[in-house]
């Protein structure tokens, strides 16, 4: 599975990007990542998840997940993030800040 992550917005308006390929992760970490994608119901999410009150300086996330047999891209506004998706966003944000896949 390959994931492309991008976070924009926030107070400083900085862009944070990262790409993860589960083939490069430790097996336990790859399994955990697959579990987060499934628990979030990622492939069932609409292309855009937004809120009527976006708020200033909020983040916007763009995730593209390619599992080999299916791919999906979702843009999520921070204030509308489904609870089930938050662990995946936290994990990806942490990896992006560290700038590495494992």
C-alpha distances in whole Angstrom, upper triangle without the diagonal:
4,7,10,13,17,20,23,27,28,32,31,29,27,23,20,17,14,11,8,6,5,7,10,11,13,12,14,12,9,10,12,9,8,12,12,10,12,15,15,15,13,13,17,17,20,19,21,22,26,29,32,33,31,33,33,31,28,25,22,19,16,13,10,7,6,4,6,10,10,9,12,13,16,19,20,24,24,27,25,22,22,22,19,17,19,17,14,16,18,15,14,18,18,16,17,21,20,18,16,13,14
4,7,10,14,17,20,24,26,29,28,26,23,20,17,14,11,7,6,4,6,8,10,11,14,14,16,13,11,13,14,10,10,14,13,11,14,17,16,16,13,14,17,17,19,18,20,21,24,27,31,32,29,31,31,29,26,22,20,16,14,10,8,6,5,6,8,11,11,9,11,12,14,17,18,22,22,26,24,21,21,22,20,17,18,17,13,15,17,14,12,15,17,14,14,18,18,16,14,11,14
4,6,10,13,16,20,22,25,25,22,20,17,14,11,8,6,5,6,8,11,12,12,16,16,17,14,11,14,14,10,10,13,12,10,13,15,14,15,12,13,16,15,17,15,17,18,21,24,27,28,25,27,27,25,22,18,16,12,10,7,6,5,6,9,11,14,12,10,10,10,11,13,15,18,19,22,21,18,18,19,17,14,15,15,11,11,14,12,9,12,14,12,12,15,16,14,13,11,13
4,7,10,13,17,19,23,22,19,17,13,11,8,6,5,7,9,12,14,14,15,18,19,20,17,15,17,17,13,14,17,15,13,16,18,16,17,13,14,17,16,17,15,16,17,20,23,26,26,23,25,25,22,20,16,14,10,8,6,5,7,9,12,14,16,14,11,11,9,11,12,14,17,17,21,20,17,19,20,19,15,16,16,12,12,14,13,9,11,14,12,10,14,15,13,13,11,15
4,7,10,14,16,19,18,16,14,10,8,6,5,6,8,11,14,17,16,16,19,20,20,17,16,18,17,13,15,17,14,13,16,18,15,17,13,15,18,16,17,14,15,15,17,20,24,23,20,22,21,19,16,13,11,7,6,5,7,9,12,14,17,19,17,14,12,10,10,10,11,14,14,18,17,15,17,18,17,13,13,14,10,9,11,11,7,8,11,10,8,12,13,12,12,12,15
4,7,10,13,16,15,12,10,7,6,4,7,9,12,15,17,20,19,19,23,24,24,20,19,22,20,17,18,20,17,16,19,20,17,19,16,17,20,17,17,15,14,15,16,19,22,21,18,19,18,16,14,10,8,6,5,7,9,12,15,18,20,22,20,16,14,11,11,9,10,12,13,16,16,15,17,19,18,15,14,15,13,10,12,13,9,9,12,11,9,11,14,13,14,14,17
4,7,9,12,12,10,8,6,5,6,9,12,14,18,20,23,22,22,24,26,25,22,21,23,21,18,20,21,18,17,21,21,18,20,17,19,21,18,18,16,14,14,15,17,20,19,15,16,15,12,10,6,6,5,6,9,12,15,18,21,24,25,23,19,17,13,12,10,9,10,10,14,14,13,16,17,18,14,13,15,13,9,11,13,10,8,12,12,9,11,14,14,16,16,19
4,7,10,9,6,6,5,6,9,12,15,18,21,24,27,25,25,28,30,29,25,25,27,25,22,24,25,22,21,24,24,21,23,20,22,23,20,19,17,15,15,14,16,18,17,13,14,12,10,9,6,5,7,9,12,15,18,21,24,27,28,25,22,19,15,14,11,11,10,10,14,15,14,18,20,21,17,16,18,16,13,14,16,13,11,15,15,12,13,17,16,19,20,22
4,7,7,4,6,7,9,12,16,19,21,25,27,30,29,28,31,33,32,28,28,30,27,25,27,27,24,23,26,26,23,25,22,24,25,21,21,19,16,16,14,15,17,15,11,11,9,6,6,5,6,9,11,15,18,21,25,27,30,32,28,25,22,18,16,13,12,10,10,12,15,15,18,20,22,19,17,19,18,15,16,18,16,13,16,18,15,15,19,19,22,23,25
4,6,5,7,9,11,14,17,20,23,26,28,31,30,29,31,33,32,28,29,30,28,25,28,28,24,24,27,26,23,26,23,26,27,23,23,21,18,17,16,16,18,15,12,10,8,4,5,5,8,11,14,17,21,23,27,29,32,34,31,27,25,21,19,15,14,11,10,12,15,15,19,20,22,19,17,19,19,15,15,18,16,13,16,18,15,15,18,19,22,24,26
4,6,8,11,13,17,20,23,26,30,31,34,33,32,34,36,35,31,32,34,31,28,31,31,28,28,31,30,27,29,27,30,30,27,27,25,22,21,19,19,20,17,14,11,8,5,8,9,12,15,18,21,24,27,30,33,36,38,35,31,28,25,22,19,17,15,13,15,18,18,22,23,25,22,20,22,22,18,18,21,19,16,18,20,18,16,20,21,24,26,28
4,5,9,11,15,18,22,25,29,31,33,32,31,34,36,35,31,32,34,31,29,31,32,28,29,32,31,28,31,28,31,32,28,28,26,23,22,21,21,22,20,16,15,11,8,10,10,13,15,18,21,24,27,30,33,35,37,35,31,28,25,23,20,19,16,15,18,21,20,24,25,27,24,22,23,23,19,19,21,19,16,18,20,17,15,19,19,23,25,27
4,7,10,13,17,20,23,27,29,32,30,30,33,35,34,30,30,32,30,27,30,30,27,27,30,29,26,28,26,28,29,26,25,22,20,20,18,19,21,18,15,14,11,8,9,9,10,13,15,18,21,24,27,30,33,34,32,28,25,22,20,17,16,14,14,16,19,19,23,24,25,22,20,22,21,18,18,20,18,15,18,19,16,15,19,19,22,24,26
4,7,10,13,17,20,24,26,29,27,27,30,32,31,27,28,30,28,25,28,29,25,25,29,29,26,28,25,27,29,25,25,23,21,21,20,21,23,21,17,17,14,11,11,10,11,12,14,17,19,22,25,28,31,33,30,27,24,21,20,17,16,15,15,18,20,19,23,24,25,22,20,21,20,16,17,18,16,13,15,16,12,12,15,15,18,21,23
4,7,10,14,17,20,23,25,24,24,27,29,29,25,25,27,25,22,25,26,23,22,26,26,23,25,22,24,26,23,23,20,19,19,19,21,23,22,18,18,16,13,12,10,10,10,11,13,16,19,22,25,27,29,27,23,21,18,17,14,15,14,14,18,19,18,22,23,23,20,19,20,18,14,15,16,13,11,14,14,10,11,14,13,16,18,21
4,7,11,13,17,20,22,20,20,23,25,25,21,21,24,22,19,22,23,20,20,23,24,21,23,20,23,25,22,22,20,19,19,20,22,24,23,19,20,18,15,14,10,10,9,10,12,14,17,20,22,25,27,25,21,20,17,16,14,14,15,14,18,19,17,20,21,21,18,16,17,15,12,13,13,10,8,10,10,7,8,11,10,13,14,17
4,7,10,14,17,19,17,18,21,23,23,19,19,22,20,17,19,22,19,18,22,23,20,22,19,21,23,21,21,19,19,19,20,23,26,25,21,22,21,18,16,13,12,10,9,10,12,14,16,19,21,24,22,18,17,15,15,14,15,16,16,20,20,18,21,22,21,18,17,17,14,12,13,13,9,8,11,9,6,9,11,9,11,12,15
4,7,10,13,15,14,14,17,20,20,16,16,19,18,14,17,19,17,16,20,21,19,21,18,20,22,21,22,19,20,20,22,25,28,27,24,25,24,21,19,15,14,12,11,10,11,12,14,17,19,22,20,17,16,15,15,15,16,18,18,22,22,19,21,22,21,17,17,16,13,12,13,11,8,8,10,7,5,9,10,7,8,8,12
4,7,10,12,11,12,16,17,18,15,13,17,16,13,15,18,16,15,18,20,19,20,17,18,21,20,21,19,20,21,23,26,30,29,26,27,27,24,22,18,17,13,12,10,9,10,11,14,15,18,17,15,15,14,15,16,17,20,20,24,23,20,22,22,21,17,18,17,13,13,14,12,9,11,12,9,8,12,12,9,9,7,11
4,6,9,8,8,12,14,15,11,10,13,13,10,12,15,14,13,16,18,17,19,16,17,21,20,22,20,21,22,25,28,31,31,28,29,29,26,24,20,19,15,14,11,10,10,11,12,14,17,16,14,15,15,16,17,19,21,21,25,24,21,21,22,20,17,17,15,12,13,14,11,8,11,12,9,9,13,12,10,8,6,9
4,5,6,7,11,12,14,11,9,12,13,10,11,14,14,13,16,18,18,19,17,17,21,21,23,22,23,24,27,30,34,34,31,33,33,30,27,24,22,18,16,13,12,10,10,10,11,15,15,14,15,16,18,20,21,24,24,28,26,23,24,24,21,19,20,18,14,16,17,14,12,15,15,12,13,16,15,13,11,7,10
4,5,5,8,8,10,8,5,8,10,8,8,12,13,12,14,17,17,18,16,17,21,21,24,23,25,25,28,31,35,35,32,34,34,32,29,25,24,20,18,15,14,11,11,10,12,15,15,15,16,17,19,21,22,25,25,28,27,24,23,23,20,18,19,17,14,16,17,13,12,16,16,13,15,18,17,15,12,8,9
4,6,8,8,11,10,8,11,13,11,12,15,16,15,17,20,21,21,20,20,24,24,27,26,28,29,32,35,38,39,36,37,38,35,32,29,27,23,21,18,16,14,13,11,12,15,17,17,19,20,22,25,26,29,29,32,31,27,27,27,24,22,23,20,17,19,20,17,16,19,19,15,17,20,19,17,13,10,11
4,7,9,12,10,8,12,14,12,13,17,17,17,19,22,22,23,21,22,26,26,28,27,29,29,32,35,39,39,36,37,37,34,31,28,27,23,22,19,17,15,15,14,15,19,20,19,21,21,23,25,26,29,28,32,31,28,28,27,25,22,23,20,17,19,19,16,15,18,17,13,15,18,16,14,10,7,8
4,6,8,6,6,9,10,10,11,14,15,15,18,19,20,22,20,22,25,25,28,27,28,28,31,34,37,37,34,36,36,33,30,27,26,22,21,18,18,16,16,15,17,20,20,20,21,22,23,25,25,28,27,30,29,26,26,25,22,20,21,18,15,17,17,13,13,16,15,12,14,17,14,14,10,7,6
4,6,5,6,9,10,11,12,14,15,17,18,20,21,23,22,24,27,27,30,30,31,31,34,36,40,40,37,38,38,35,32,29,29,25,24,21,21,19,19,17,19,22,23,22,24,25,26,28,28,30,29,32,31,28,27,26,23,22,22,18,17,19,18,15,15,18,16,14,17,19,16,16,13,10,7
4,5,5,6,9,10,11,12,14,15,16,18,20,21,21,22,25,26,29,29,31,31,34,36,40,40,37,39,39,37,34,30,30,26,25,22,21,18,18,16,18,20,21,22,23,25,26,28,28,31,30,32,31,28,27,25,22,21,22,18,17,20,20,16,17,20,19,16,20,22,20,19,16,13,11
4,5,5,6,9,10,10,12,14,15,16,18,20,20,22,25,25,29,29,30,29,32,34,38,38,36,37,38,35,32,29,29,25,25,22,22,19,19,17,20,22,22,23,24,25,25,27,27,29,28,31,30,26,25,23,20,19,20,16,15,18,17,14,16,19,17,16,19,21,19,20,16,13,11
4,5,5,6,9,10,11,12,14,15,17,19,18,20,23,23,26,26,27,27,29,32,35,35,33,34,34,31,29,26,25,22,21,18,19,16,17,16,18,21,21,21,21,22,22,24,24,26,25,28,27,23,22,21,18,17,17,13,12,15,14,11,12,15,14,12,15,17,16,16,13,10,8
4,5,5,6,9,10,11,12,14,16,17,16,18,21,21,24,24,26,26,29,31,35,35,33,34,35,32,29,26,25,21,20,17,16,14,14,12,15,17,17,17,19,20,21,23,23,26,25,28,26,23,22,21,18,17,17,14,12,15,15,12,12,16,15,13,16,19,17,17,14,10,9
4,5,5,6,9,10,11,12,14,16,15,17,20,21,24,25,26,26,29,31,35,35,33,35,36,33,30,27,26,23,22,18,18,15,15,13,16,17,18,18,19,21,21,24,24,27,26,28,26,23,21,20,17,16,17,14,13,16,16,13,15,18,17,16,19,21,20,20,17,14,13
4,5,5,6,9,10,10,12,14,14,17,19,20,23,24,25,24,27,29,32,32,30,32,33,30,27,24,24,20,20,17,17,15,16,14,18,19,19,19,19,20,20,22,21,24,23,25,24,20,19,17,14,13,14,11,10,13,13,10,12,15,15,14,17,19,18,19,17,14,12
4,5,5,6,9,10,11,13,12,14,17,17,20,20,22,21,24,26,30,30,28,29,30,28,25,22,21,17,17,13,14,11,13,12,15,17,16,16,16,17,17,19,18,21,20,23,22,18,17,16,13,12,12,10,7,11,11,8,9,13,13,12,14,17,17,17,15,12,11
4,6,5,6,9,10,11,10,12,15,16,19,20,21,21,24,27,31,31,29,31,32,30,27,24,22,19,18,14,14,10,11,9,13,14,14,14,14,16,17,19,19,22,22,24,22,19,17,17,13,12,14,12,10,13,14,12,12,16,17,15,18,20,20,20,18,14,14
4,5,5,6,8,10,11,13,15,16,19,20,22,21,24,26,30,30,29,31,32,30,27,24,23,19,19,16,16,13,14,13,16,17,16,16,16,18,18,20,19,22,21,23,21,18,16,15,11,11,13,10,9,13,14,12,14,17,17,17,19,22,22,22,20,17,16
4,5,5,6,9,9,12,14,14,17,18,19,18,21,23,26,27,25,27,28,26,23,20,19,16,16,13,14,12,14,13,17,18,16,16,15,16,15,17,16,19,18,20,18,14,13,11,8,8,9,7,6,9,11,9,11,14,14,14,17,19,19,20,19,16,16
4,6,5,7,6,8,11,11,14,15,17,16,19,22,25,26,24,27,28,26,23,20,18,15,14,11,11,9,11,10,14,15,13,12,11,12,12,15,14,18,17,20,17,14,12,12,9,8,10,9,7,10,12,11,11,15,16,15,17,20,21,20,19,16,17
4,5,5,6,8,10,11,15,16,18,17,21,23,27,28,26,29,31,29,26,23,21,18,17,14,14,11,13,11,15,14,13,13,13,15,14,17,17,20,20,21,19,16,13,13,9,10,13,12,10,13,15,14,15,18,19,19,21,23,24,24,23,20,20
4,5,8,10,11,12,15,17,18,17,20,22,25,26,25,27,29,28,24,22,21,18,18,15,16,14,16,15,18,18,16,16,15,16,15,18,16,19,18,19,17,14,11,10,6,8,10,9,9,12,14,14,15,18,19,19,21,23,24,25,23,21,21
4,5,8,9,9,12,14,15,13,16,18,22,23,21,24,26,25,21,19,17,14,15,12,14,12,15,15,18,18,16,15,13,14,12,14,13,15,15,16,14,10,8,8,5,5,8,9,8,10,13,13,14,16,18,18,19,22,23,24,23,21,21
4,6,5,7,10,13,14,13,17,19,22,24,23,26,28,27,23,21,19,16,15,13,13,12,14,13,17,16,13,13,11,13,12,14,14,17,17,18,15,13,10,11,8,8,12,12,11,13,16,16,16,19,21,21,22,25,26,26,25,23,23
4,5,5,9,10,12,11,15,18,21,23,21,24,26,25,21,19,16,13,12,9,10,8,11,11,15,14,11,10,8,9,8,11,11,15,16,17,14,12,10,12,9,8,11,12,10,12,15,15,14,17,19,19,19,22,24,23,23,20,22
4,6,8,10,12,13,17,20,23,25,23,27,28,27,24,21,18,16,14,11,10,8,10,10,13,12,8,8,6,9,9,13,14,17,19,20,17,15,13,15,13,11,15,16,13,15,18,18,17,20,22,22,22,25,26,26,25,22,24
4,7,9,11,12,15,18,21,23,22,26,28,28,24,22,19,17,15,13,13,12,14,14,16,15,12,11,9,11,10,13,13,17,18,19,16,14,12,14,12,12,16,17,15,16,20,20,19,22,24,24,24,27,29,28,28,25,27
4,7,8,8,12,14,18,20,19,22,24,24,20,18,15,13,12,11,12,12,14,15,18,17,13,12,9,9,7,10,10,13,15,16,12,11,10,13,11,10,13,15,14,14,18,19,18,19,22,23,22,25,27,27,27,25,26
4,5,6,10,13,16,18,17,21,23,23,20,18,15,13,12,12,12,13,16,17,20,18,15,13,9,9,7,9,9,12,15,16,12,12,12,15,14,13,16,18,16,16,20,21,20,21,24,25,24,27,29,28,28,27,29
4,7,10,13,16,18,17,20,22,22,19,17,13,12,10,10,10,12,14,17,19,18,14,12,8,6,4,6,8,11,14,16,13,13,13,17,16,14,17,19,17,16,20,21,19,20,23,23,22,25,27,26,27,25,28
4,6,10,12,15,13,16,18,18,15,14,10,10,9,11,12,14,17,20,22,22,18,15,11,9,6,5,6,8,12,12,10,11,12,16,16,13,16,18,17,15,19,20,19,19,23,23,22,24,27,26,27,26,28
4,7,10,12,11,14,17,17,14,12,10,10,10,11,14,16,19,21,24,23,20,17,13,11,7,6,5,6,9,9,6,7,9,12,13,11,13,16,15,14,17,19,18,18,22,23,21,24,26,26,27,26,28
4,7,9,7,11,14,15,12,11,9,11,12,14,17,19,22,24,27,27,23,21,17,14,11,8,6,5,8,7,5,8,10,14,15,14,15,18,18,15,18,21,20,19,23,24,23,24,28,27,29,28,30
4,5,6,9,12,14,11,12,11,13,15,17,20,22,26,28,31,31,27,24,20,18,14,12,9,7,8,6,5,9,11,14,16,15,16,19,19,17,20,23,22,21,24,26,25,26,29,30,31,31,33
4,6,9,12,15,13,15,14,16,18,21,23,26,29,31,34,34,30,27,23,21,17,15,13,10,12,9,9,13,15,18,20,19,19,23,23,21,23,26,25,24,28,30,28,29,32,33,35,34,36
4,6,9,12,10,13,13,16,19,21,24,27,30,33,36,36,32,29,25,22,19,16,13,10,11,8,9,13,15,18,21,19,19,23,23,20,22,25,25,23,26,29,27,27,31,32,34,34,36
4,7,9,7,9,10,13,15,18,22,24,28,30,33,34,30,27,23,20,17,13,11,7,8,6,8,11,14,17,20,18,17,21,21,18,20,23,22,20,23,25,24,24,28,28,30,31,32
4,7,6,9,11,15,18,21,24,27,30,33,36,36,33,30,26,23,20,16,13,10,9,8,11,13,17,18,21,20,18,22,22,19,20,24,23,20,23,26,24,24,27,28,31,31,33
4,6,9,11,15,18,21,25,28,31,34,37,38,34,31,27,24,21,17,15,11,11,11,14,16,19,21,24,22,20,23,23,20,20,24,23,20,23,25,23,22,26,27,30,31,33
4,7,9,13,16,19,23,26,29,32,35,36,33,29,26,23,20,16,14,11,10,11,14,15,19,20,23,20,18,21,21,17,18,21,20,17,19,22,19,19,23,23,26,28,29
4,7,10,13,16,20,23,26,29,32,33,30,26,23,20,17,13,11,7,6,7,11,11,15,17,19,16,15,18,18,14,15,18,17,14,17,20,18,18,21,22,25,26,27
4,7,10,13,17,19,23,25,28,30,26,23,20,17,14,11,9,6,5,8,11,10,14,16,17,14,13,16,15,11,12,15,14,11,15,17,14,15,18,19,21,22,24
4,7,10,14,16,20,23,26,27,23,20,17,13,10,7,6,5,6,9,10,10,13,15,17,13,13,16,14,11,13,16,13,12,16,17,15,16,19,19,21,21,24
4,6,10,13,16,19,22,23,20,17,14,10,8,6,5,6,7,11,11,9,12,14,15,11,11,13,11,8,11,13,10,10,14,14,12,14,17,17,18,18,21
4,7,10,13,16,19,20,17,13,11,7,6,4,6,9,11,14,13,12,14,16,16,12,13,15,12,10,13,14,11,12,15,15,13,16,18,17,18,18,21
4,6,10,13,16,17,14,10,8,6,5,7,8,12,13,16,15,12,14,16,15,11,12,13,10,9,13,13,10,11,15,14,13,16,18,17,17,16,18
4,7,10,12,14,11,7,6,4,7,9,11,15,16,19,18,16,16,18,17,13,15,16,12,12,15,15,12,14,17,15,15,18,20,18,18,16,19
4,6,9,11,8,5,6,6,9,12,14,17,19,21,19,17,17,18,16,13,15,15,12,13,16,14,12,15,17,16,16,19,20,18,18,15,17
4,6,8,6,4,7,9,12,15,17,21,22,25,23,20,20,22,19,16,19,19,15,16,19,17,15,18,20,18,18,22,22,20,19,16,18
4,6,6,6,9,12,14,18,20,23,24,27,25,22,21,22,19,17,20,19,15,17,20,18,16,20,21,19,20,24,24,22,20,17,18
4,6,7,11,14,17,20,23,26,28,30,28,25,25,26,23,21,23,22,19,21,24,21,20,23,24,22,22,26,26,24,22,19,21
4,7,11,14,17,21,23,27,28,31,28,25,24,26,23,21,24,24,20,22,25,23,22,25,27,25,25,29,29,27,25,22,24
4,7,11,14,17,19,23,25,27,24,22,21,23,20,18,22,22,18,20,23,22,20,23,25,23,24,27,28,26,25,22,24
4,7,10,14,16,20,22,24,22,20,20,22,19,17,20,20,16,18,21,20,18,20,23,21,21,25,25,23,22,20,22
4,7,10,13,17,19,21,18,17,16,19,17,14,17,18,15,15,19,19,16,19,22,20,20,23,25,23,23,20,23
4,7,10,14,16,18,16,15,15,18,17,14,16,17,14,14,18,18,15,17,20,19,18,21,23,21,22,20,23
4,6,10,12,15,12,11,12,15,14,11,14,16,13,12,16,17,14,16,19,19,18,21,23,22,22,21,23
4,7,10,12,10,10,12,15,15,12,13,16,14,12,15,17,14,15,19,19,17,20,22,21,23,22,24
4,6,8,7,6,9,12,13,10,11,14,12,10,13,15,14,14,17,18,17,19,22,22,23,22,24
4,6,6,6,10,13,14,12,12,15,14,12,14,17,16,15,18,20,18,19,23,23,25,24,26
4,5,5,9,11,13,11,10,13,13,10,12,15,14,13,16,18,17,18,21,22,23,23,25
4,6,9,11,14,12,11,15,16,13,14,18,18,16,19,22,21,21,24,25,27,27,28
4,6,9,12,10,10,14,15,13,15,18,18,17,20,22,21,22,26,26,27,27,28
4,6,8,7,7,11,11,9,11,14,14,14,17,19,19,20,23,23,24,24,25
4,5,5,7,10,11,10,13,15,15,16,18,20,21,22,24,25,26,24,25
4,5,5,8,10,10,11,14,15,16,17,20,20,22,24,25,25,24,24
4,6,7,8,10,11,13,14,16,17,19,20,22,23,24,24,22,22
4,6,6,6,9,10,11,12,15,16,17,19,20,21,21,19,20
4,5,5,6,9,10,10,12,14,15,16,18,20,20,19,19
4,6,5,6,9,10,11,12,14,15,17,18,18,17,16
4,5,5,6,8,10,11,12,14,15,16,16,14,15
4,5,5,6,8,10,10,12,14,15,15,15,16
4,6,5,6,9,10,11,12,14,15,14,15
4,6,5,6,9,10,11,12,12,11,11
4,5,5,6,9,10,10,10,9,11
4,5,5,6,9,10,11,12,13
4,5,5,6,9,9,10,11
4,5,5,6,6,7,8
4,5,5,7,8,11
4,5,8,11,12
4,6,9,9
4,7,9
4,6
4
